Amino acid sequence: MAATRLVEELVARVSAGSTTQEWAITVLGDERRPPYNRILLSAVLEGTHRPESLTLRDEQWYADHGIDLRLGARVLEIEPRLRDVMLVDGTTVEYDALVLATGSIPTLPPIRGLVRMDGTLHEAVHAFRSLSDCQGLLAAIGGLDTASPRGSAYSTTEGRRAVVVGGGLLGLQVARALGVRGIATEVVEGADHLLHRQLGSAAGRVLARDLERLGVAVYTGARAVRLTDNALRLDTGVTLETDLVVLTAGGRPSTALARRAGLEVRRGIVVDDRLTSVSDPAVHAIGDCAEHDGRVTGFVPPAWEQASVLAGVLTDEPVKYDGSRVVARLRATDLDVAVLGDPEAEVRDGGEVVEMSNPVRGSHRRLVVRDGRIVAGALVGDLNRIGLITQHYDRQTLLGPTEPGELLMTERARETVRLPDEAEICNCAGVTAGAVRACASFADAREKTRATTGCGGCASTVRQLVAEQSRLTPEGVK
């Protein structure tokens, strides 16, 4: 996804005449399909999206712009001295600038029985990182039609059970998608509450109650230790009978190529403010595999921001990357979570907390404020005002003493607020309300602005904005 955005940004600069440089661009992809939106894989699993709808740019788009897209092209080695890369088939590709956008790779948790004696995974075990993983899981739950929404597949999955190992964003999306498919699903999380990297314990408990209301059982403070043919045993002594185990816990930046090439690697490939390797000025890294200022991100918006900055660097613009304001959304039916920045870290650093909780209604909202500005936030439940909150967060708006609390009063004050044109409604792609209002339809907005092609959390807002202009109801906007 990061590489696709980089190519789009370079093409846009050439088309706009903002650069006179000519580039021969080669994109090497390990998978045998064009780049697609991994964030919406759970939507394919759920049945609300077809696999082909996830494609970011098809092969014809690359060809039309003179880009050499090579699919199924696995890189074996990077040779910085010769400035080329070698593929597993022996082909070499020379470069003047090399961009590593290798993402992250899953790691296997220490569960006995997970791997067979011959080194293969137990047949009940599935990873969930790629479209192939998703399609394999769909096949495992009955070869379901990936276009059938919601309960249409319930009869084929009656009595089936699944355990999702990992209570992070991905794990909860997978668990909810399986639940929508009619699979009795349980989540196992080693930390004491769900989304422990993003939420405090109170919000985590509210989220767990929300999941349980939706039929997903939650086990926190527990680790899976042994898998047998039809059960998963936890270190708490609990045994969960299951047909499927989906691994979503554990992942790390994919840095093996960079390490073998002699580039500096810590958690990720170490880059400076121009997203250039500190070891080699011809090599750059963006996305999950990059480490900037001691941090790796793991989210789409920073990867796309890095891609935009690097496009500027490659075309000699005076730009630099100074870190991202992260806004993460949980994309799952009937489950709403948004996280801005790092709330727990900001609290530890002395930020003031404005917090409202209503466990009965399944909502918990927290803003962390410093010097009158929102520096982080976490919202579980009603996200009616997430657009305004995100706008204030992104712009570092100076708020009055009562404004942070008023922003959280959505249970009592649910009036629809007309967003100003400059309000950013798609954090993934940096799209404003005005840009969407200028589009003729939902599809037009998606194509022209790239809104909804990231986490998908802005889809309802995009439909509402298009409806405002066309005088249709949001339900009538296609």
C-alpha positions, -999 to +999 in steps of 0.1 A: +000+000+000+029+024+008+046+016-025+013+022-044+009+056-028+045+065-036+040+057-073+008+076-074+025+107-059+054+105-084+029+101-113+009+131-101+040+153-100+050+143-135+014+149-148+013+183-131+046+193-145+060+200-110+091+180-118+112+178-150+129+146-139+122+115-159+120+082-140+120+046-151+100+031-123+100-006-115+077-021-089+086-056-076+058-074-057+061-108-041+024-116-045+009-125-079-018-099-078-017-061-081-014-042-049-046-042-028-060-027+004-050-050+033-070-030+058-102-042+042-093-079+042-116-084+072-144-069+050-138-097+025-139-122+053-171-107+066-187-107+031-193-070+026-165-066+000-155-087-029-117-094-033-114-075-065-128-043-049-096-041-028-073-035-057-057-001-054-045+002-090-048-025-117-021-036-140-035-015-169-030+017-147+007+009-143+011+001-180-007+034-190+018+053-169+049+035-182+056+017-150+072-018-150+050-037-125+064-072-119+042-095-099+054-127-083+089-111-082+106-122-050+138-103-042+167-126-031+194-100-024+202-063-025+237-054-037+243-018-026+278-017-041+265-026-076+232-007-071+211-036-082+187-062-067+187-099-076+154-119-079+151-155-070+150-164-107+184-148-111+172-116-128+189-084-117+173-050-117+195-019-115+186+012-096+196+048-089+171+049-060+158+019-041+127+021-020+120-007+005+083-009+013+084-045+025+058-041+053+057-065+082+056-102+086+038-124+112+056-142+140+044-175+154+034-174+191+050-202+213+021-226+212+028-263+214+012-282+185+011-252+163+037-266+139+037-303+129+068-325+130+073-319+093+075-281+098+040-273+084+013-255+103-015-275+119-044-277+094-067-258+118-043-228+120-045-197+098-026-165+095-044-133+084-020-110+066-027-114+029-056-120+005-045-156+001-047-160+038-082-145+038-094-168+009-079-198+027-098-190+058-130-185+038-125-219+023-119-234+057-153-222+070-172-238+041-162-223+008-185-193+014-194-169-013-173-138-005-200-115-018-227-127+005-233-101+032-240-108+068-262-138+078-267-154+044-240-179+052-252-188+087-267-222+078-234-234+063-214-225+094-238-237+122-219-253+150-185-241+138-161-226+163-130-204+160-104-189+184-086-157+174-053-153+191-046-116+196-069-088+209-054-060+188-071-041+160-066-069+134-077-096+158-110-078+167-118-072+131-113-109+122-133-120+153-162-097+144-161-108+107-162-145+117-191-137+141-210-120+112-204-152+092-221-172+119-190-187+135-190-190+173-158-170+180-136-164+210-107-140+214-076-147+235-054-118+246-024-120+268-026-085+281-051-076+308-075-058+283-082-056+246-063-031+225-039-026+253-015-006+231-041+019+223-067+019+251-067+022+289-081-006+310-115+011+315-120+015+277-108-020+271-134-034+295-161-015+277-149-028+244-149-064+258-186-059+269-195-046+234-179-077+218-197-101+242-230-084+234-223-092+198-216-129+207-178-129+208-164-143+240-132-126+253-104-141+274-079-115+286-048-120+308-045-155+291-021-170+267-026-200+244-001-227+253-011-259+235-031-269+204-046-303+200-067-316+172-099-299+184-090-277+213-067-248+224-055-248+260-048-216+278-023-210+306-052-202+329-063-238+327-092-231+304-096-253+273-114-239+243-129-264+218-124-251+183-123-259+146-101-230+136-073-209+152-066-176+136-032-160+145-033-122+146-009-116+175+027-109+168+043-092+138+075-074+131+090-052+104+102-072+074+139-063+074+158-094+064+168-080+030+181-048+045+201-066+072+218-088+046+226-057+026+244-042+055+219-014+062+214-003+098+184-021+113+170-018+148+133-027+151+130-014+115+152+000+087+166+031+103+159+063+082+164+100+086+141+129+081+142+124+044+133+087+048+167+078+036+187+049+051+213+062+075+237+037+059+232+043+022+219+076+005+205+056-024+182+035-003+149+046+013+123+029+034+086+037+041+057+020+058+058-007+084+094-017+077+108+018+084+120+031+117+121+069+121+132+087+153+132+053+171+096+045+161+079+021+138+042+027+131+022-002+117-007+020+105-017+031+070-019+069+074+018+072+084+028+050+055+009+072+031+023+103+046+058+089+043+051+080+006+041+116-001+072+130+016+095+106-002+080+115-035+090+151-027+124+140-017+129+120-050+118+150-070+141+175-051+114+192-031+125+208+002+105+185+023+112+163+054+093+139+075+088+149+111+067+120+124+030+113+120-001+121+139-016+086+139-054+081+137-064+044+138-099+031+133-113-003+141-131-015+109-158-039+121-196-041+118-214-027+149-181-020+167-167+015+167-132+024+180-110+053+171-076+061+185-057+094+180-020+094+188-007+075+218-031+082+247-014+061+273+020+077+266+006+112+266-010+106+300+023+093+314+040+125+300+016+147+321-013+153+297-046+163+313-074+138+308-110+146+299-130+114+301-166+102+298-178+066+302-211+049+300-206+011+301-243+005+299-244+021+265-211+006+255-192+039+252-160+052+267-143+084+254-111+100+265-092+130+252-057+139+264-051+177+264-019+196+269-018+234+269-054+235+256-046+213+226-057+177+220-026+155+218-043+121+219-076+104+223-094+071+224-131+066+217-151+034+220-187+035+210-204+065+194-181+082+169-205+109+160-180+137+164-148+119+154-145+142+124-144+174+145-122+158+171-097+147+144-097+181+129-088+197+162-062+171+168-046+175+133-046+213+135-036+215+171-065+239+177-063+259+209-095+250+227-114+267+255-117+252+290-151+236+283-146+226+247-129+192+252-157+180+274-183+194+249-167+174+221-174+142+241-210+150+249-224+130+220-249+109+240-268+141+250-260+163+220-262+142+189-271+170+165-254+166+131-226+192+127-219+205+092-182+200+087-163+230+071-148+223+037-113+223+052-121+196+077-102+164+071-126+135+069-103+108+056-071+107+076-057+078+056-056+097+024-057+133+038-090+141+021-111+171+032-149+175+033-146+201+005-128+177-018-155+151-013-183+177-018-168+185-052-174+149-064-205+137-082-209+104-065-194+080-040-174+062-067-162+095-081-150+105-046-132+072-042-114+075-076-105+112-074-097+116-038-088+080-027-111+085+004-125+052+018-095+032+002-077+030+035-094+018+067-128+024+052-139+042+084-149+074+065-173+057+041-205+068+059-192+104+061-183+104+024-218+091+015-233+118+038-212+146+021-221+134-014-258+132-004-257+168+009-247+179-026-270+157-046-300+160-021-301+122-018-302+102+014-269+085+023-286+051+017-292+062-019-256+071-026-237+043-045 
